[in-house]
Amino acid sequence: MAQIPDTITVREAAERLGVTPRTLKYYEELGIVVPVRSEGRYRLYQAADLEKLSRVLRMRSLGFSLTTITAMVQKPFEPAADGGRPRLSNASLKELKETLVNQLDALDTRVAQVRRELKEAATLQAQLRRDIDYVERRLTGEPIESVLRERRRAEPARAAGRKRPEE
């Protein structure tokens, strides 16, 4: 198969992106990416195709629908006045901006949620470490009274180490 320079096959593209060749063919059916074709009509992907597909896969992993993603990449182009590369129309750019703002808002919400979850996980992690310490000390035969007494002494130090909300 004669290959166009700086291109890779659908199988190689799929391996690099961690998806199946069928996924790439489906994305082509949706118009997300249109690979060039070899003389034998084999799909060949260029670096720009891989970049676009990588972004699509990141957006998918963050929960964006293929409908939204497809709409973003299928905006109409208008010919450039200077005969150069076609550009998105102003109407398409405005619509794209609105879509991107909505996606950014959704990501901001998700990031805030993940941060809350991480904070809760860190609190639980600290509690579990204290519980393990308690159990280990009890297993060594240390009397419960001394373990509890030390825990009460350590509590003000832990509370002092926490930041106050106004800081």
Secondary structure by P-SEA (a helix, b strand, c coil): cccccccccaaaaaaaacccaaaaaaaaaaccbbbbbcccccccccaaaaaaaaaaaaaaaacccaaaaaaaaacccccccccccccccaaaaaaaaaaaaaaaaaaaaaaaaaaaaaaaaaaaaaaaaaaaaaaaaaaacccaaaaaaaaaaaaaaaaaacccccc
